[in-house]
Amino acid sequence: MAKKKKKEVTPEYEFACLSGAMRYHLRKLGFSTVEDYKLWCRQHNFSCGLNKNVRQRSEELFTFSSINVSEIMSNEKKSRNLKEVIPKIYKEKLDGENLRNPIAKEIAFAFERSNCREDLLRLMLYIGENSDLLKEISYIKGIEMIANHADSWIRPLESWFVKRHNRDWQFSQLLRHLFAKYDIPPFMDRVWFTENETHQNWYIHIGSGQNIRTAPEIPITLTKKMAHHFLSAPKNYNVDEALRWGQVQALGGDQRLVDALRGTRLITDYSHDDFWINVVRFFIENPMLDVRHVNPIVDFIWNHKFANQRVFVERGVMEEIGPPQPNFSMQGRTPRKLLQQVNDWHRQLGKEARQGSYEWEHSEIGDFVLKEQRMDNSTPKYWRIRELLSTDELIKEGRAMKHCVSSYSQSCFTGKISIWSMETEDEYGRNNVLTIEVLMAEKLVRQARGKRNRLPTPKEGSMLKRWVRKEKLEIADYVKFEGE
């Protein structure tokens, strides 16, 4: 007898044989065949069974949704580019704080700062389309500054084309296309990465063919020779350093001296330049003077000729007086004698530091005095909280309280903390009861201790809290009192 042929199971038939819940489940996952569903299950470590409970189906749906969302976001990220993002930032449809791409975030912040948003939009879009500058975050600031000077552009932006792929070169050529008819030294490009509008105006001034000597707000007087050397300053110099370069080179000095001056206040401070030019001449006339002495000499001269001195006229009250040698002159100075004076001064400073004997001004926090009237109408008791204002006072406090508060001298002198003494006074005399430490930046009481580091009593804690409320301070959570 002939064997009966087995009926072929089609995908449609297999799907139809599923329970209603499983058919609905597969449709939600987007599968029309059982085979596709099983393949997906194997790929994502799920069972290939066809009778799954509610929990299993929910887990699969959650995984499918997560994968789908990730794919959508990935495709969106790939398709979105700065050409699409920049207009949305400009229209404030995208907030910089919520952007994850660091370049897009920096562009958003540039638009927030800008007073020339339309020019910045135009510049960003053109640069994004025609260069690689927007691929590196460091150029965003420079592009923002260029847009701020759009009224000084001398050529159409659209006529600038990239010919090389080095980004520094691209940025340099963009600057010269927009601002320069004449050569500009490479070190000047750095002004566009700062917010110094004066220096940016100097760039435009030089680019128009004018001399640095006539630039607006030039802080020193330059001779023609100095102005000529200014333009030849090394590429790694900033504009302030290039000004000193021009001076030194014109007076006969060399780069060795200029590099030593770069570490001094003469680079950023141009006040009294008629005097300091004589100091520069002194260094040039003594080329065998080791340049390592340049910074200490400048520091010594400035402190003696120009720096006001601070003296204490009474406890906690400081007064500024004039510099110790306002008539200090370089005339007749020899390297040997000047170095001896510098060394003596540094030894004196070192001696004071080693001795650790400091005084400091009273902080803006007020002292505290409270009169406590006794129930029996006897002599009242006074509570005081006062700031300790010298190393000596800290030492006395430490001796009286049997702890090491004197170690805080340097921190008090620099203003990081203040130390306070709580005292009582009655008919039997004055007593130290608490030493209090305040962190000045946060106005936070972070320590309060009695003799031998005991905790404050409830009464002392009550007085401390009164003072804290009066002076709008806070007490750190970790400060404890007796009984707590």
VENHUVEN-V301355 format. One record per residue. RES is the residue in three letters. SS is DSSP state (hx for helix, st for strand, lp for the rest). NEAR is the number of other ideal C-beta (glycine too) atoms within 12 Angstrom. D_CENTER is the distance of its C-alpha to the mean C-alpha in Angstrom with 1 decimal. Layout:
res=(RES,RES)
ss=(SS,SS)
near=(NEAR,NEAR)
d_center=(D_CENTER,D_CENTER)
//
This chain:
res=(MET,ALA,LYS,LYS,LYS,LYS,LYS,GLU,VAL,THR,PRO,GLU,TYR,GLU,PHE,ALA,CYS,LEU,SER,GLY,ALA,MET,ARG,TYR,HIS,LEU,ARG,LYS,LEU,GLY,PHE,SER,THR,VAL,GLU,ASP,TYR,LYS,LEU,TRP,CYS,ARG,GLN,HIS,ASN,PHE,SER,CYS,GLY,LEU,ASN,LYS,ASN,VAL,ARG,GLN,ARG,SER,GLU,GLU,LEU,PHE,THR,PHE,SER,SER,ILE,ASN,VAL,SER,GLU,ILE,MET,SER,ASN,GLU,LYS,LYS,SER,ARG,ASN,LEU,LYS,GLU,VAL,ILE,PRO,LYS,ILE,TYR,LYS,GLU,LYS,LEU,ASP,GLY,GLU,ASN,LEU,ARG,ASN,PRO,ILE,ALA,LYS,GLU,ILE,ALA,PHE,ALA,PHE,GLU,ARG,SER,ASN,CYS,ARG,GLU,ASP,LEU,LEU,ARG,LEU,MET,LEU,TYR,ILE,GLY,GLU,ASN,SER,ASP,LEU,LEU,LYS,GLU,ILE,SER,TYR,ILE,LYS,GLY,ILE,GLU,MET,ILE,ALA,ASN,HIS,ALA,ASP,SER,TRP,ILE,ARG,PRO,LEU,GLU,SER,TRP,PHE,VAL,LYS,ARG,HIS,ASN,ARG,ASP,TRP,GLN,PHE,SER,GLN,LEU,LEU,ARG,HIS,LEU,PHE,ALA,LYS,TYR,ASP,ILE,PRO,PRO,PHE,MET,ASP,ARG,VAL,TRP,PHE,THR,GLU,ASN,GLU,THR,HIS,GLN,ASN,TRP,TYR,ILE,HIS,ILE,GLY,SER,GLY,GLN,ASN,ILE,ARG,THR,ALA,PRO,GLU,ILE,PRO,ILE,THR,LEU,THR,LYS,LYS,MET,ALA,HIS,HIS,PHE,LEU,SER,ALA,PRO,LYS,ASN,TYR,ASN,VAL,ASP,GLU,ALA,LEU,ARG,TRP,GLY,GLN,VAL,GLN,ALA,LEU,GLY,GLY,ASP,GLN,ARG,LEU,VAL,ASP,ALA,LEU,ARG,GLY,THR,ARG,LEU,ILE,THR,ASP,TYR,SER,HIS,ASP,ASP,PHE,TRP,ILE,ASN,VAL,VAL,ARG,PHE,PHE,ILE,GLU,ASN,PRO,MET,LEU,ASP,VAL,ARG,HIS,VAL,ASN,PRO,ILE,VAL,ASP,PHE,ILE,TRP,ASN,HIS,LYS,PHE,ALA,ASN,GLN,ARG,VAL,PHE,VAL,GLU,ARG,GLY,VAL,MET,GLU,GLU,ILE,GLY,PRO,PRO,GLN,PRO,ASN,PHE,SER,MET,GLN,GLY,ARG,THR,PRO,ARG,LYS,LEU,LEU,GLN,GLN,VAL,ASN,ASP,TRP,HIS,ARG,GLN,LEU,GLY,LYS,GLU,ALA,ARG,GLN,GLY,SER,TYR,GLU,TRP,GLU,HIS,SER,GLU,ILE,GLY,ASP,PHE,VAL,LEU,LYS,GLU,GLN,ARG,MET,ASP,ASN,SER,THR,PRO,LYS,TYR,TRP,ARG,ILE,ARG,GLU,LEU,LEU,SER,THR,ASP,GLU,LEU,ILE,LYS,GLU,GLY,ARG,ALA,MET,LYS,HIS,CYS,VAL,SER,SER,TYR,SER,GLN,SER,CYS,PHE,THR,GLY,LYS,ILE,SER,ILE,TRP,SER,MET,GLU,THR,GLU,ASP,GLU,TYR,GLY,ARG,ASN,ASN,VAL,LEU,THR,ILE,GLU,VAL,LEU,MET,ALA,GLU,LYS,LEU,VAL,ARG,GLN,ALA,ARG,GLY,LYS,ARG,ASN,ARG,LEU,PRO,THR,PRO,LYS,GLU,GLY,SER,MET,LEU,LYS,ARG,TRP,VAL,ARG,LYS,GLU,LYS,LEU,GLU,ILE,ALA,ASP,TYR,VAL,LYS,PHE,GLU,GLY,GLU)
ss=(lp,lp,lp,lp,lp,lp,lp,lp,lp,lp,hx,hx,hx,hx,hx,hx,lp,lp,lp,hx,hx,hx,hx,hx,hx,hx,hx,hx,hx,lp,lp,lp,lp,hx,hx,hx,hx,hx,hx,hx,hx,hx,hx,lp,lp,lp,lp,lp,lp,lp,lp,lp,lp,hx,hx,hx,hx,hx,hx,hx,hx,hx,hx,hx,hx,hx,hx,hx,hx,hx,hx,hx,hx,hx,hx,hx,hx,hx,hx,lp,lp,hx,hx,hx,hx,hx,hx,hx,hx,hx,lp,lp,lp,lp,lp,hx,hx,hx,lp,lp,lp,hx,hx,hx,hx,hx,hx,hx,hx,hx,hx,hx,hx,lp,lp,lp,hx,hx,hx,hx,hx,hx,hx,hx,hx,hx,hx,hx,hx,hx,lp,lp,hx,hx,hx,lp,lp,hx,hx,hx,hx,hx,hx,hx,hx,hx,hx,hx,lp,hx,hx,hx,lp,lp,lp,lp,hx,hx,hx,lp,lp,lp,lp,lp,lp,lp,hx,hx,hx,hx,hx,hx,hx,hx,hx,hx,hx,hx,hx,lp,lp,lp,lp,lp,lp,hx,hx,hx,hx,hx,hx,hx,hx,lp,lp,lp,hx,hx,hx,hx,hx,hx,hx,hx,hx,hx,hx,lp,lp,lp,lp,hx,hx,hx,lp,lp,lp,lp,lp,lp,lp,lp,lp,hx,hx,hx,hx,hx,hx,hx,lp,lp,lp,lp,lp,lp,lp,lp,hx,hx,hx,hx,hx,hx,hx,hx,hx,hx,hx,hx,lp,lp,lp,lp,hx,hx,hx,hx,hx,hx,hx,lp,lp,lp,hx,hx,hx,lp,lp,lp,lp,lp,hx,hx,hx,hx,hx,hx,hx,hx,hx,hx,hx,hx,hx,lp,lp,lp,lp,lp,lp,lp,hx,hx,hx,hx,hx,hx,hx,hx,hx,hx,hx,hx,hx,lp,lp,lp,st,st,st,st,st,st,lp,lp,st,st,st,st,st,lp,lp,lp,lp,lp,lp,lp,lp,lp,lp,lp,lp,lp,hx,hx,hx,hx,hx,hx,hx,hx,hx,hx,hx,hx,hx,hx,hx,hx,hx,hx,hx,hx,hx,lp,lp,lp,st,lp,lp,lp,lp,lp,lp,lp,lp,st,st,st,st,st,lp,lp,lp,lp,lp,lp,lp,lp,st,st,st,st,st,st,st,lp,lp,st,hx,hx,hx,hx,hx,hx,hx,hx,hx,hx,hx,lp,lp,lp,hx,hx,hx,hx,hx,hx,hx,hx,hx,lp,lp,lp,st,st,st,st,st,st,st,st,st,st,lp,lp,st,st,st,st,st,st,st,st,st,st,st,lp,lp,lp,lp,st,st,st,st,st,st,lp,hx,hx,hx,lp,lp,st,lp,hx,hx,hx,hx,hx,hx,hx,hx,hx,hx,hx,hx,hx,lp,lp,lp,st,st,lp,lp,lp,lp,lp,st,lp,lp,lp)
near=(3,4,5,6,6,6,7,9,14,13,19,15,13,22,26,17,16,26,17,12,18,28,23,17,31,32,18,19,31,17,26,17,23,28,20,20,34,24,15,24,27,14,15,20,11,25,18,20,18,24,15,25,15,14,10,21,28,17,21,32,24,18,21,26,17,15,19,17,14,14,14,14,15,13,12,14,17,11,12,20,20,32,21,20,32,36,24,23,36,29,16,15,16,26,17,26,12,14,25,16,23,17,30,33,22,29,42,34,23,36,36,21,20,29,18,25,26,17,28,37,31,25,41,40,28,31,39,30,21,23,33,22,38,35,21,21,22,20,33,39,30,38,45,38,39,41,37,29,32,26,15,25,29,22,19,13,28,16,13,28,18,22,14,15,13,15,24,24,19,29,34,33,28,37,38,29,30,37,36,28,18,19,15,35,34,25,30,40,36,33,36,39,27,22,16,22,19,19,33,36,29,41,41,36,31,36,31,22,16,21,21,40,23,18,28,18,17,27,25,32,19,31,19,16,18,32,31,20,30,38,31,25,34,23,17,17,32,26,40,33,31,41,43,46,41,38,40,40,32,29,26,17,32,19,22,21,36,37,24,30,37,29,22,30,27,37,29,18,21,23,15,22,22,14,26,33,29,23,40,37,23,31,39,28,19,25,18,12,26,17,28,15,29,37,25,26,41,34,23,33,37,28,26,26,27,25,22,17,18,20,15,19,13,13,18,24,15,19,14,14,14,17,20,22,18,18,13,27,16,27,13,10,25,15,22,14,16,30,23,17,25,29,18,17,24,21,14,18,17,13,13,16,16,12,14,22,19,28,26,33,27,24,26,16,29,21,26,28,21,24,16,20,14,13,8,8,7,12,15,18,26,25,30,28,38,31,34,42,30,28,28,21,32,37,24,20,38,27,17,25,30,17,27,20,36,28,18,35,30,20,25,36,25,15,20,21,33,43,46,42,37,45,32,28,22,20,12,10,12,18,21,32,34,43,43,46,36,39,26,25,14,17,20,26,38,27,29,40,36,32,23,14,18,19,23,31,23,15,22,32,28,20,33,40,26,21,33,29,15,17,26,15,32,18,29,19,10,13,27,21,24,17,11,13)
d_center=(94.5,91.4,87.9,86.0,82.9,79.6,77.9,74.5,71.5,69.4,65.7,66.7,69.2,66.7,64.2,66.9,67.9,64.5,64.4,63.2,60.0,59.2,60.1,57.8,55.0,55.5,55.4,52.1,50.7,52.2,54.9,58.5,60.0,60.0,59.5,56.1,55.1,56.1,54.2,51.0,51.6,52.0,48.8,46.8,48.7,50.8,54.5,56.9,59.3,60.5,61.0,57.6,56.9,54.5,51.6,51.9,52.0,48.9,46.9,48.0,47.1,43.6,43.0,44.5,42.2,39.0,40.1,41.0,37.7,35.7,38.0,37.6,33.7,33.9,36.3,34.3,31.1,33.3,34.9,31.8,30.2,27.8,30.9,31.5,27.9,26.8,29.6,28.9,25.2,26.6,29.1,26.5,28.5,25.4,22.3,19.0,18.0,21.3,21.2,20.9,21.1,17.6,19.2,20.9,17.8,15.9,19.2,19.4,16.1,17.4,20.6,19.0,17.4,20.5,23.4,25.6,25.7,29.2,28.5,25.4,27.6,30.3,28.0,26.3,29.7,31.4,28.7,28.7,32.5,33.0,30.2,27.9,24.7,23.6,23.9,20.7,17.3,16.1,18.9,18.1,15.9,18.8,21.4,19.8,20.0,23.5,24.6,23.5,26.1,28.8,31.4,31.3,32.2,35.5,36.5,36.7,33.9,36.6,38.2,35.3,36.1,34.4,36.6,34.4,32.0,29.3,26.2,25.1,28.7,28.7,25.7,27.3,30.6,29.3,27.8,31.2,33.2,31.5,31.1,33.2,36.9,36.6,34.8,31.1,29.7,27.3,24.4,24.3,23.1,19.6,19.4,19.3,15.9,14.4,14.9,17.3,20.5,22.6,22.1,22.8,26.0,26.9,26.9,29.2,31.3,31.9,32.6,35.3,37.0,36.1,35.3,31.9,33.9,34.4,30.9,29.6,27.7,28.2,27.2,30.0,33.6,34.2,37.7,39.0,38.7,35.0,34.3,36.1,34.2,30.8,31.6,32.2,28.8,27.6,25.6,22.6,22.3,20.1,22.2,21.7,22.9,25.7,27.0,27.5,29.0,31.5,32.4,32.9,34.8,37.1,37.9,38.9,35.9,34.4,31.1,31.3,30.8,28.1,26.0,26.5,25.5,22.2,21.0,22.0,21.2,23.8,21.5,19.4,22.0,25.3,27.0,30.4,30.6,34.4,34.2,31.5,33.6,36.3,33.9,33.2,37.0,37.5,35.4,37.3,40.6,40.0,39.0,40.0,37.4,34.9,31.6,29.8,31.1,29.4,26.1,28.0,30.5,28.1,26.3,29.8,31.0,28.1,28.4,32.2,32.6,29.7,27.7,29.2,30.3,29.8,33.0,34.1,37.1,37.7,36.2,32.5,32.9,31.3,32.3,30.9,33.6,33.7,32.8,35.4,36.7,36.1,39.0,37.6,39.0,39.0,42.7,44.7,41.8,42.4,39.9,41.8,41.8,38.2,37.0,39.2,37.6,34.0,35.1,36.9,33.8,31.6,34.4,34.5,30.7,31.2,34.3,32.6,29.8,32.5,34.5,31.5,33.0,30.4,30.6,27.9,28.0,28.9,26.1,26.3,27.9,31.6,34.5,37.1,40.9,43.4,47.2,48.9,52.5,54.8,57.4,60.2,59.3,58.9,56.3,52.9,50.0,46.7,43.3,40.4,36.7,35.3,32.2,32.7,31.5,32.4,32.9,36.6,36.3,34.3,37.0,39.7,38.1,37.8,41.4,42.7,40.8,41.3,37.7,34.9,32.7,32.9,30.3,27.6,28.2,25.1,22.8,24.7,24.4,20.6,20.6,19.2,22.5,25.8,29.3,32.2,35.9,38.2,41.7,45.1,48.0,51.6,55.1,54.5,51.5,47.7,46.0,42.4,41.8,38.1,34.9,31.7,28.1,25.4,21.7,20.4,17.0,18.9,22.3,23.8,27.0,26.6,29.8,33.2,36.1,39.6,41.8,41.4,38.4,40.6,39.3,39.6,42.9,43.1,44.0,41.1,38.8,40.3,39.6,36.0,35.4,37.0,34.6,31.6,32.9,33.6,30.2,28.3,26.9,26.9,28.6,27.1,29.3,30.1,31.7,35.4,38.6,42.2,44.0,41.0)
//
